[in-house]
Amino acid sequence: MQYVSPSRANGAQESGKITILIVDDDNVDREFVRRSLLKSYSEKATFLEARTAKEAIEIMGKHEIHCFVLDYMLPDLNGLELVRKVAK
């Protein structure tokens, strides 16, 4: 598994992979989540990352996200606020 930058993730859906967005301001936590998911989804998923809710919203506007894992305490919004914004 490799980290795929948002600009390279457009082909994920075409290849039958799901796209998972990991949202956390802590690099170590993002790496832990990615490695944990890798155990089950190494060949089935493309992983994108965001450090803030703003970055996550921008990525979600550009890419089809099938699942996202987020931290509750982000620098700009909390996780529930982000879910509410995305749900609108």
C-alpha positions in Angstrom: 0.0 0.0 0.0 1.2 3.5 -0.7 -0.3 6.8 0.2 -2.0 8.3 -2.9 -2.1 12.0 -3.1 -5.5 13.5 -3.8 -4.4 14.5 -7.4 -3.7 10.9 -8.2 -6.8 9.3 -6.7 -9.2 10.0 -9.5 -8.5 6.5 -11.0 -9.4 4.7 -7.8 -13.0 4.1 -8.8 -12.1 3.0 -12.3 -9.9 0.3 -10.9 -12.7 -1.0 -8.6 -11.0 0.2 -5.4 -12.8 2.1 -2.7 -11.5 5.4 -1.5 -11.0 5.9 2.2 -10.3 9.4 3.6 -8.4 9.6 6.9 -8.9 12.9 8.7 -6.6 13.6 11.7 -4.2 16.4 12.5 -1.7 14.0 14.1 0.7 12.3 11.7 1.2 9.3 14.0 -2.5 8.7 14.4 -3.1 8.9 10.6 -0.3 6.4 10.0 -1.7 4.1 12.7 -5.2 4.2 11.1 -3.7 3.7 7.6 -1.7 0.7 8.7 -4.6 -0.9 10.5 -6.9 -0.5 7.5 -4.1 -1.8 5.3 -4.4 -5.3 6.9 -7.8 -5.7 5.4 -7.9 -3.4 2.4 -4.4 -3.5 0.9 -5.6 -4.4 -2.6 -9.1 -3.0 -2.3 -8.6 0.7 -1.2 -7.0 3.9 -2.1 -6.2 6.1 1.0 -6.4 9.9 1.1 -5.4 12.0 4.0 -6.4 15.4 5.4 -5.1 17.2 8.5 -8.1 19.6 8.9 -11.8 19.6 8.3 -11.3 22.2 5.6 -8.8 19.9 3.8 -11.3 17.0 4.1 -14.1 19.0 2.6 -12.0 20.1 -0.3 -10.9 16.5 -1.0 -14.6 15.3 -0.7 -15.5 17.9 -3.3 -13.0 16.6 -5.7 -13.2 12.8 -5.1 -15.8 10.1 -4.5 -15.1 9.1 -0.9 -16.7 5.8 0.1 -15.6 5.9 3.8 -13.9 8.4 6.0 -12.3 7.9 9.4 -11.9 11.1 11.4 -10.6 12.4 14.6 -13.1 14.1 16.9 -10.8 17.0 17.8 -9.6 18.7 14.6 -8.0 22.2 14.6 -10.8 23.9 12.8 -14.0 21.8 13.6 -14.8 18.8 15.7 -15.6 15.5 14.0 -19.4 15.8 14.6 -19.4 19.3 13.0 -17.6 17.8 10.0 -20.1 15.0 9.7 -23.0 17.5 9.8 -21.4 19.7 7.1 -20.8 16.6 4.8 -24.4 15.4 5.4 -25.9 18.6 4.1 
